């Protein structure tokens, strides 16, 4: 389906102050220690290797 074929008629228009009043929750700062991504990657790799038989 092409974008121009999508029916948006059931979606109400946004008010002018929508984004001003929107409560956006930004992600908190990472709490993991240094190297956590490498550790997770290694664990996932071992899991895949063990279950790929």
C-alpha contacts under 8 A as a table, 3 or more apart, distances in Angstrom:
res1	aa1	res2	aa2	distance
1	X	5	X	6.42
1	X	6	X	7.43
2	X	5	X	5.31
2	X	6	X	7.04
3	X	6	X	5.56
7	X	10	X	7.65
8	X	11	X	5.58
9	X	12	X	7.61
14	X	18	X	6.20
15	X	18	X	5.27
16	X	19	X	7.77
17	X	20	X	5.14
17	X	21	X	6.14
18	X	21	X	5.41
18	X	22	X	5.97
19	X	22	X	4.90
32	X	36	X	6.30
33	X	36	X	5.94
35	X	38	X	5.39
35	X	39	X	6.38
36	X	39	X	5.03
36	X	40	X	6.15
37	X	40	X	5.15
37	X	41	X	6.07
38	X	41	X	5.05
38	X	42	X	6.15
39	X	42	X	5.15
39	X	43	X	6.24
40	X	43	X	5.10
40	X	44	X	6.13
41	X	44	X	5.18
41	X	45	X	6.08
42	X	45	X	5.06
42	X	46	X	6.25
43	X	46	X	5.23
43	X	47	X	6.25
44	X	47	X	5.01
44	X	48	X	6.20
45	X	48	X	5.19
45	X	49	X	6.16
46	X	49	X	5.06
46	X	50	X	6.08
47	X	50	X	5.14
47	X	51	X	6.21
48	X	51	X	5.19
48	X	52	X	5.75
49	X	52	X	5.26
49	X	53	X	7.64
50	X	53	X	7.02
